[in-house]
Amino acid sequence: MSDPIRIVLADDHPLFRRGLATLLSSEPDMEIVGQAGTGSEAVGVALAERADLVLMDLQMPDGGGVSAIRQLASRAPQIRILVVSLFEDADSVFLAMRAGAHGYVLKDTGETELLRAIRGVAAGEAIFSQTIARQVLAWFARPASAAAEALPMLSRREHEVLQEIAAGYSNSMIAQHLSLSTKTVANHVSTILAKLQVPDRNAAIVRARELGYGGATGHERETG
């Protein structure tokens, strides 16, 4: 018999963690090796316990889930990450996947589907709940981005920063999302304004949204 999947539960709601722990502890091929209520705790516990898989919420204090995913993807790429979130918007899904998550399910996912997702991600698969899978497939079915074609002068990173700007995020939030320093983000913003030949950030947002950047997100917006 193979060793059980060593799992860390990362969510800032103790009752939700307790429910997950009760469910997973009854499965002979799963072992709960740690729990965390913040992003930084999730990273620390997962590394210390040599977890195989982390069930990661996105909205947590102290860096949050996206930052924790990025750190784990960089420091311990062998650890598999399955996001378990309330947010089903495309921005949240792709933010998590770009950070390094291997699957994404919603918190109202049924027990059977959740257990299947955990085993699938642990085995190396990319797993999405049905609602999320439909969004992912719809996104990939879209025509090539008019924005990328219209703004060929931007680098890949500048496209990413412009997407964040258009979504309404501040430089500090963009820095967190993309694992950059605030100064680096500010430099990218200045370059983007120059390349777009616009006078300020608001004008860049208008131009970017006209081209399809931005859109609704599952995160509280900041300005500045």
Summary of the structure (lengths in Angstrom):
residues: 224
radius of gyration: 18.7
end to end distance: 55.3
largest distance: 64.3
contacts: 705
relative contact order: 0.11
helix: 52%
strand: 13%
